[in-house]
Amino acid sequence: MVNRTICIFAIHTKKMAKRTRIKDLLVSSDFGKQVSVMGWVRTFRNNQFIALNDGSTINNIQAVVDLNSFDESLLKRITTGAAISINGEIVESLGKGQRIEIKVNSLEILGDSDAEKFPLQPKKHSLEFLREIAHLRFRTNTFNAVFKIRHALAYAVHKFFNDKGFVYMHTPIITASDAEGAGEMFRVSTFDPDHIPRNEDGTVNYKEDFFGKATNLTVSGQLEGELAAMAFGDIYTFGPTFRAENSNTTRHLAEFWMIEPEMAFYDLNDNMDLAEELLKYLIRYAIDNCGDELEFLKNRLLEEDKQKPQTERSEFDLLTKLNFCLENNFERITYTEAVSILKNSKPNQKKQFKYLIEGWGSDLQSEHERYLVEKHFKKPVILTDYPADIKSFYMRMNEPDTEGRTTVRAMDILFPGIGEIVGGSQREERLEKLEKRMEEMHIPAEDMSWYLDTRRFGSAPHAGFGLGFERLVLFVTGMTNIRDVIPFPRTPKNAEF
């Protein structure tokens, strides 16, 4: 009989103490309680006072070290950027601007940070510099605030629509259609770029590609959203969209997020009502839930304004601007009325606009939109009924006006400092009108048969809009460059991380 010995090896690992988040500690009154906190060192003053942040709040907690109780070699490792773990006692603080602090009993370095090489020294850094080290900018107060607000707004989007009974629809990232008809798309292919199969006439033979046809990254989930709205009634999409627009500006990204609701049995007025309600809800949610972050960003902007000439300073501080949008009903005017206002405005007559308004049919630019909001009406503005020639094929046609001009049931919402933040329309539900419009704009009906089926079988009036999420975050945070409100910006010649 063979004896079998079973050996059991016990592996002992040091269990990390359960930590308390700094956000919770700062509102605590449990003086004398022993706690464990972990985070990153912001500053270490006089070999005694550690400003610690764990990302749960924009605010730091102060931890006080008795330098006689700790080895000098350990204290030297408490540098800006280092990750540390502290066990200590909550005590009442005698310092200004803080209610509590931690009296340190024990301290462990979790991750060293070379003070001479760490780029984020305890001083003010320009946003341009922080974009160059975007992988570290989350550790600054500014970007802690911006991305906490972005998170809150994203949550609020889902809450708003969920509470209204909308269905969240995931529309495809890869598509064979171009919803905007703009042609500025990122192509998707598995072809080896050095060996692309071609037809006899030299065109690309997409039949040999992965999908068997030309495909691209989506520019909008709208068309697919319309399909769902014709079954569920009210739906929304919230996902990434892509534009291969070679535009290096403070307002454009190649990859950005869009909120696109589509509603059956809605007309243009219903559409405007919902969009205004959504924007006010989101702004209110940020004010109610991101008080510390908004206060920090407000003060940051006030400091920036002090460096500018008086004529370039903001008329309102950040919170006043946000409340301004909540307290005013959005002004609703037609494109025709807007052109008349702009054509007769002083900036146009004195040729101060970069793009002069000559007359009806002009495509409005950001400078015109901001003039209407910030100078003329001094409130958010909704423009409606644009010329058909400058809008997309799917927008419902109006009857020609008294001068024979054709417009569509489109609407854009304009905000101070931003310009257009929402674009939408009542959709063309009449099959024959839609087919004629597609023919005029050289959109092949055979490729869009699936879309036209919604007009063939049980067509109904419906409407929808798109809200650029980054433009919303830009407005709510008061930031001035759209690259600073998305974690990893994608722009021409830039695709880091």
HELIX and SHEET records of a PDB file:
HELIX    1   1 ILE A   22  LEU A   25  1                                   4    
HELIX    2   2 LEU A   67  SER A   69  5                                   3    
HELIX    3   3 GLU A   72  LEU A   75  1                                   4    
HELIX    4   4 LEU A  127  GLU A  132  1                                   6    
HELIX    5   5 ARG A  137  ARG A  139  5                                   3    
HELIX    6   6 ASN A  141  ASP A  163  1                                  23    
HELIX    7   7 TYR A  206  GLU A  208  5                                   3    
HELIX    8   8 GLN A  222  PHE A  232  1                                  11    
HELIX    9   9 LEU A  268  ASN A  289  1                                  22    
HELIX   10  10 GLY A  291  LYS A  306  1                                  16    
HELIX   11  11 GLN A  310  GLU A  312  5                                   3    
HELIX   12  12 LEU A  318  GLU A  327  1                                  10    
HELIX   13  13 TYR A  335  LYS A  343  1                                   9    
HELIX   14  14 LYS A  346  GLN A  349  1                                   4    
HELIX   15  15 SER A  366  ARG A  370  1                                   5    
HELIX   16  16 TYR A  371  PHE A  377  3                                   7    
HELIX   17  17 ALA A  388  ILE A  390  5                                   3    
HELIX   18  18 LEU A  431  GLU A  440  1                                  10    
HELIX   19  19 ALA A  445  MET A  448  5                                   4    
HELIX   20  20 SER A  449  ARG A  456  1                                   8    
HELIX   21  21 PHE A  469  THR A  477  1                                   9    
HELIX   22  22 ILE A  482  ASP A  484  5                                   3    
SHEET    1   A 6 GLN A  34  ARG A  45  0                                        
SHEET    2   A 6 PHE A  49  ASN A  53 -1                                        
SHEET    3   A 6 ILE A  61  VAL A  64 -1                                        
SHEET    4   A 6 ILE A 100  GLY A 111  1                                        
SHEET    5   A 6 ALA A  83  GLU A  92 -1                                        
SHEET    6   A 6 GLN A  34  ARG A  45 -1                                        
SHEET    1   B 8 VAL A 167  TYR A 168  0                                        
SHEET    2   B 8 ASP A 234  PHE A 242  1                                        
SHEET    3   B 8 GLU A 255  ALA A 264 -1                                        
SHEET    4   B 8 HIS A 462  GLY A 468 -1                                        
SHEET    5   B 8 GLY A 419  GLN A 426 -1                                        
SHEET    6   B 8 THR A 407  PHE A 415 -1                                        
SHEET    7   B 8 VAL A 381  PRO A 387 -1                                        
SHEET    8   B 8 GLU A 331  THR A 334  1                                        
SHEET    1   C 3 ILE A 174  THR A 175  0                                        
SHEET    2   C 3 THR A 215  LEU A 217 -1                                        
SHEET    3   C 3 ARG A 187  VAL A 188 -1                                        
END                                                                             
